[in-house]
Amino acid sequence: HNCAIVAGGAVRCWGSNQYGQLGNGSKTSSSVPVTVTGISGATAIDAGHSHTCALVAGGAVRCWGRNQRGQLGNGITTNSSIRVTVTGISGATAISAGDTQTCALVSAGAVQCWGAGTLGNGSYTDSSIPVAVTGISGVTAIGVGRSHMCGVASGGAVHCWGNNTSGQLGNGTTTSSSVPV
């Protein structure tokens, strides 16, 4: 599925909708854009594998779609075909959604992630609410892959964490890491 921000900060999505990732209250796929229910003032959006998250004016994050690992960030693991508010996020400036994880760049260059394990907090435990990524600060950009995440710090240093079976963390090993390397 894909999504776009349109005039006024509304969001429209199209494509597969098996888990409600189009955000229009249904599970019917659509080959044309449909309006996401309850979103206005969107400033950024990212479509993960089967979920979508939008950053809205004021820095709150809203997500919808598949939630089996907590990737919607609302404290439960029930799928939602309408937008839900991510718990405890305010002042976010960027978001990135992956396969079953989502991360937000929050105030002072900190990063918070939620969903399937390897969230950068030293644990491999899923979390349906945001947790702080440890050991990095001054982050200016974030990206979430299938099961790994990276942040770019001011000055250009790149820190990555998560699954590393194919060397995707870029540190010369294939050892996964629950904290940034």
N, C-alpha and C positions, 0 to 999 in steps of 0.2 A: 504494500500500500504506500501511498504518497500523500503528502499534505502541503498546503501552502497558506501563507497569511495573505489575506486580501484587504481591501480598503476598510479602514476603521478598526483594524486589528482583529477582525473575524477570521476564523479558520475554516478551510474547506479541505476535505480528504476524499480519496477515491481508491478503488482496488479491493483487495481481499478484506473481508470483515467478519471472519469466523469467530473472533473473540470480542468484537465490538470496537476494533481499533480505528474505525471511521468516526466514532464519537457522536453519532446521530441518534442513539437510542435503539438501534436495531442491530441485527447480525446478518443483514443482507448485503452482499458485495455490490459494488457500484462501479460501472465503467465511466461514470461522469462524476465530477466533484459534488459532494453533499456537504451541507453546513454542519459543523460541529456544534452541538447544543451547549449553550451557556458559556461560550468563550467570546470575550471582547478585550480589546487592548493588548492583544498578543504582540510581542516584540521579537520572539524567536520560537522556532519549533523544530522538533527532531522526531522522526519516525523510526522506532526501533523495529525489531523483528515482527512482533505482534502487538506492540503497544506504541502509544504516541504521547509526547509531553510538550507542553507549551509554556514558555515564560511569558507572564503577563505584566502589564504596567504595575510598578510598585515592587516587583521582584518576587511575587508568588509564583509557584509552579503548579500547573494542572496537568493531570495525566488520565488516559483512558485506554481500554483494551485488555489484553491478557495480563494476569496478575498472579500466576501460579507460584512465583518466587518472591513476590512482594515488590515487583518493579514499578508499581503505581505509587508506592510510598505513602499510602494512607492508613497503614497500621493493620491491614487485613490482607488476605490472599484470594479474594473473590474478584473475578473478572468484572469489568464495568464498561458498558456501551455508552455511558455518558461520563463527562469529565468529573474527576474527584480532585480535591486539593491535597497536595503533598504536605504531610504533617511537619510543622516546625521549620519550614523554609520561608525566609523573607530576605529581601535585599539581594536576591540572586541576579547575576548579570549574564550567565550563560548556562545552557543545559546540553546534555548529550545522552541519547538513549541507544542502548545496544540490544543484544539478544534478550537477556533477562536481568539487566542492570540499567540503572540510570544514575547520572551524576549531575550536580549543579555546582557552579562556581559562585561562591557567596562572598560576603563582605571581607575585606582585607586579604583577598587572594586565597582564602581557605576553600577546600573542596569537601562536599558531602555527597555520599553515594548510598543507594539502597537497591535491594533486589537480591540476586543470587550471590552467595559467598564472595570471597576475594574482593572485598569492598575497600581495601586499603587501611583497615583499622586493626590489623594484626590477627584477624580471625578468618576462618573459612566458613562462617555461619551466615546464613541468609538473614536479611533484616528487611521487614516491611515498613520501616521508618528510616529516615536518613541517619547515617553515622558519619562522624568526622574522619576524613582520611588523615592519618598520622604522618608526621615527619616531613611535610612539605608546607611551604607558605609562599606568598607572593605570586601565586599562580595567575596567569593571564589568559590561558586558553585550556580547554579540556576536550578529550575525545574518548568515546567508549566503543570498543570493538565487540567481537562476539563474546569473549569472556575475559577481556583485559581492558584496562583503562590507562590513559596517560594524561599528564598535565604539563604544560610549559610554564616554567617560572620566569619571572622578570630576569633579564640577563640571558635568556635563551636555554637554560638547562632543561632537559626533558626527564621527567620522572614517570615510570610506569609500574603497574602492579597487576596481579591476577595470573591467569593461565599463561604458561610460557613453554608449552610442549613443542612449539615450532620456532622458538626464539623470538616471539613477538614483543618481549620486553626490551630487547635490544642491548642486554648487558653481557652478551657473550656466553650465556648459559642456556639450558633448556629447563631450568628449575623454576617452578612457579613461586610467586611471592605474595604473601598476604599484606605486605607493606610496600610503599614505593621504593624502587631501586633506580 
